[in-house]
Amino acid sequence: MDKGAKIYIAGHRGLVGSAIAQNLKNKGYANLVYRNHSELDLTDAAQVSDFFRVERPEYVFLAAAKVGGIVANNTYRADFIYENLMIQNNVIHNAHLYGVKKLLFLGSTCIYPKACPQPMKEEYLLTDVLEYTNEPYAMAKIAGIKMCESYNLQYNTNFTAVMPTNLYGPNDNFDLEKSHVLPALIRKMHLGKLWKTGFKEAVLEDLGLENPKDVESYLTNFGITENSVEIWGSGKPMREFLWSEDMADACVFLMKNRDFSDTFPTDAEEIRNTHINIGTGKDISIRDLAFLVKNIVGYEGELVFNTNRPDGTFRKLTDVSKLESLGWKYTTDLKTGIDKLYKWYLETSKNHIPT
C-alpha cells in the first residue's frame, strides 16, 4: 500500500473510522477519500455503486456501522440488523465489482456465543447461541465475515475481517441512552461530580437544558442523583477494552502487511474462521472499571449497582494469539487510556469544572 494509494474510509467520523484516518495521516497517506452520510447513504445500493464507479478506491476500510450499547441494541433490533446488513452488502459487493485491491471489514467480538469458552478463539464462531440483547447486530457482523470469506474464495478478492473488542477513545459516543459502558460511566460520573459540587450551570450546559428544574428529573432518569450514580447490573461481568488508536494501528498494520491467505492454515481442508480478533487479551470487572473511572474523574459520591438491570454476557475476553502471530500487539494500558479519554472529553466539550 504505497503512500499515494487512494484509500476510502467508510465511517470516517466515528470512533473507529476517525482513528484509522488519523493513523493513516500520521504515516504519510494523503490520498484519503471520505463521504459523510448526507453525501453518501451506504444503505442505498445505487448511491454506493455510483461512488465506487466514480472514485475507484484501491483500498477500503469498512468502519461504517450502526452501533450502540445494550439498551440501543435491544430496543432498535430491526434497525441494527437491517442497516448493518445493507451497509456491508453494498460496500463489499461494490469493492469486488470495481476491483478494490484490499478491503478491511470491522466487526465486533459480540459475534461469539453467549456461553463462549474463554478466552474467545476465532474457531468458536457459530458454535452456540448468541447473547439475546445484541443478536441482530451480531448476526449482521457474522454475515460480513462470511461475505469476505465467500468473495475471496469465489472471486479471489483480498478482503479481511477483523473483530475488535470493546473500543474507547477520541470521538467516542457519550450519549447517555446509546453509548457503550465506558464513555457512559465517564459522563455519568462527570455529571454527578458537577451536580454534587454545585456547578449546576455546567450541568445545564452539558445537557443542553435551559430550566434548572428539568435537570434533576433528567439526571434521575439515568441513575444520577446528587449523592450517587447508578451502574447497570451487578458489576460482576468482565470486559476487555482497547484504546481506539491502538485498534487503528492494528488495522493499518494488517492492511499494509498481511493478506487473506495469512488468516488460515495452508493445509486447511475447509477455509473458515478467517477473521482476526483485535484486543489486549486482558479484562476487568465492570465493578473495578467503575471504581477506576470514579477515581480518574474525581467523583466522590456513591456507586449503586442495580441488579434489576441486565448484566449481558458474563465474560468476553479475546484470544489474541492469532493477531500476535501476525506481528502486532497493543501498547496503551486501560488506566492510561481512560485518563486520556476523560481529558479529551473535557477539552472537546464545554464541560470544564469552573475554577
N, C-alpha and C positions, 0 to 999 in steps of 0.2 A: 504494500500500500504506500505508494510514493506521496510526497508532500503536496503535489498538485492534483491528486485524485479528487474527483467530485464525490462528496460524501453527503448523503441525505440522512438527517437525524429526525425521525418521526417522534414527536413528543418532546421537542427541544425546550419547552417551557417548564416541564415537570421536574420533579426531584431527580429522576434518573436521567432524562434526556439533557437537562441543563448541565449536569455533572459530566456527562460524556462530551458535550460540546466544549466545555471549558478544558477538559483534559486534552482534547484534540488541538485546541488553540495553543495550549501550553507547549505542545510537542511540535508546533510549527505547521499544522494543517490549516490552510486558509480558504480552500475551496469548499466551504460547508454550505449546504442547502437547507433552508428551513421553510416551513409554512405554518402559520397559526390556524386555528380551527375555522375562523371566518374566511380564510383564503383557500383552505382545502379541508373538506369534510371526509375523513378517512373511511367513514361508513358508507360513502357514496361511491359505488363501483366506477361510474363514468368519470367522476372527478379524479379519482386515483389513476385510472388508465390514462387520462389526458396529461396528468402531471408527469408520469413516467415517460410517456411518449415525447414530451417536450424537453424535460430536464435530463433524461438519460443518466441517472446517477450510477456510479461504478460500485459504490459500497453503500449499504443501508444498515443503520442501527434502528431497529423497530422497538422503540421505548414507549410509544403511544399506547395508552390503555385507559380504561375506566377503572379507577381504584378507590378503595375506601376501607374503613375498619369493620368491626363485627356488625355494628348497627346498620351501616350503609349496605354491606353485602347481604345481610339477612332481610332488609326492607325492600331493596331495589333489585330483587333477584333476576327478573326478566331483563332489566336494563343491563345488568352486568354480563349476562351470557350473550345477549344479542349484540351489544355494541362491541364487545371484545372479539367475538367471532367475526363480525363484519370488518373490523379494522385489520385483523391479521389475515383474513382471507384475501382481502383486496391488495394489501401490500405484498404479501408473499407471492401471490399469483402473478402480479404485475412485475415483480422483481425477476421472476422466471421469464415472462414474456419479453421483457426488454433487456435481457442479458446482463443483469447485475452480477458482478464478479463474486461478491461475498455479501451475505446478509447475516446479521446477528439479531436473533429474536429473544426478547427478555420476558420471562415468565415470573413464577413465584414458587417458593417451596410449599405453598398450600396445595400443590398438586399431589402430595403424598398422602397415603391413607391416614385416617384419624388415629388408628392404633398402630401406626408405623413403628417398626423396631428403630431404636436409637443407637447411634446417630443414623440419619437417613441417607442411605446409599441410592445412587441413581437406579439401581436394579430393583428397588422396591416400588417403583411406579406401577400403578394398576394391579396391586396385589391384594387390595382390600377396599372397603368403603371409605368415602371421603368424609371430612367434617361437614356436617349439615349446613352450618351457618354460611359457609362460603363455597358450597358445592357448585353453583352455577359459574362463578368466576374460575374455579379450579378446572372445571370441565373445558372451558374455553381455552385455558392455557395448555391443557393436555392436548387439545386439538392442534394448537400451534406447534407443539413439539412434533406431533405426528405429521403435520404438513411439511415441516422442514425435512424430516427423515424421508418422507414419501417422495417429495420433489427431488431430493438428492438421489434417491435410488432409481427413480424413473427417468429423470431428465439430466442427471449428472450435474446438478447445481451444487453450490458450496454454501449451504445455509446451516448455521449453528444455533442451537437453542441453549440459553443459559438461565438458570433458576437461582436468582439471588435470595438470600434470607431476608429478614426484616431490615429495611433500609431507613436511614435517617440522615439528615444533612441540610445544607443550604437549599432554599426553595421548597422546603417541606410544607405539608398542608397542616395548618394549625386550627382548622375549623373544628369547633367542639363537637359537632354532630358527626362529621365524616372523617376525621383524622385517625391515623394509626395511634397505637398506645403511647409511644414515646413523646411525640410532639403534643399530644393531648395532655399528658402528665405535666409537661413543661408549662403549657399555657394555663392549665387549671391552677397549678401552684403559684404561677406568677400573678394571676388574678387574685388568688387567695391572699397572697402576700400584700398586694396593693390594698385590698379591701380591709385586711386585718390591721394594717398600719395607718389607715386613714386617708390614703390617697384616692379618694372616690372619683375625683375628676379624671384621673388617669385611667380608672376602670371604665368610666363612661366613654372616654376616647378610644380605648381598646375595643370596646364592644360596639361602638358606633351608635350609642344611645344618647338621647338628649335629656330625658327626665330621670333624675336620681331615684325616683320611686320605682322605676322599672328595673333597676339594676339588681336589687335583692331577689326579686322573683325570677329573673333571668338566670342569675348565678345558681340559685337553689335548684333550678331545673336540671342543672348539670352537676349537682352534688357539691357546690361550693358555697360555704357559709362563712361567716366572719371568723369562725374558730376551727373549721375543719374542711377537708377536701375528701370527697368520696372516690374510692377506687373500685372499679367493677371487679367482682369475683373475689375469690379467697386470697389471691396473691400467691398461691402455690404454683401455678403453671410456670414452666420455664420457657424463656425466649432467647433467641440469638439475634444480635444486632450488628449490622455492618455499616460503617461510615460511607456515605454515598460516593465520596470522591475516591475511596478505595475500590468500590464496585466499578466505577467508571474506568479506573486504571486497569482493572482485570478485563473488562470488555474490550478496551482498545488493545491490550496485550494479545488477547485471543484473536481479534480481527487481524492484527498485523502478523502474528507468528504461528497460528495454528489453523488447520483445515478440518473439514468434516471427517476426513479419513483418520484424523488423530483421536477421534472420540469413541472408538470401539476397537476391540482386539482384531488384529489382522486375520486371525484364524476363526473368527466368529461364523457359525453356521447361519444364524439369524441376526440381522442388524437391527437392534432396538436399544432403547435407553441410551441414546447418544447425547442426550442433554448433559450439561455440566453444572453442578452445584457451585454457587459462589457464596462464600461465607467465611466465618472465622473458626468454626469448629468449637466455639465456646459459648455457653449460655448462662443466664442469670434468672432467678425467680422474679416474677412481677413485684412481689413484696420488696425484695432487695433493690430492684430497679427504682421503685417508687421512693424509697428512702435515699437512694443515691441522687435522684433528681431533686428531692427535698433539700438535701444539703447543698447542692450546686446552686439552686435558685435562691436559697436562704429563706425558705418558708418555715415559719415557726409554729404553725397550727398543727392540729391532729390529722392523721391519715386514718380514714374509716374504710375498711374493706367490706363491701356489700355482697354477701354470699348469696343474695337473691338474684344477683345478676350473673350471666353466663361466664364461665371461665374460658370456653373454647377448648381447643386441643391442649392436652396437658403439657406435652413437650414437642418441640420442633427443632431439633439440632441437626445441622447438616454434616454429612461426612464430606470433607473437602479434599480427600486423598487424590481424587482424580484431577482436580484443579491444581493441586500442588505438584503432581507428577508432570503436568503440562508446563510448569515453570513459574507459577505465580502464588504469592501469599500476602495477606493483609498486613497493614502497618499501624493503623490507628486503634488504640485501645478504647474501651467504652467510656471510661471516665473522661478522657481527653476529648472524645467526640461529643459527649453531652455538653461539656463546658463550652466547646466551640459553637455548638448549635444554639445554646442559650444566648451567647454573645451575639451571634448572627441575628437572632430574633429581636434582640434589643436594638441592634444597630439599624435594622431594616424596617422596623416599625416605629411608632411614636410612643412606645410604652416604657420609656425610662422611668424609674422611680425618681420623682423630683428631689432635688437636693436643697 
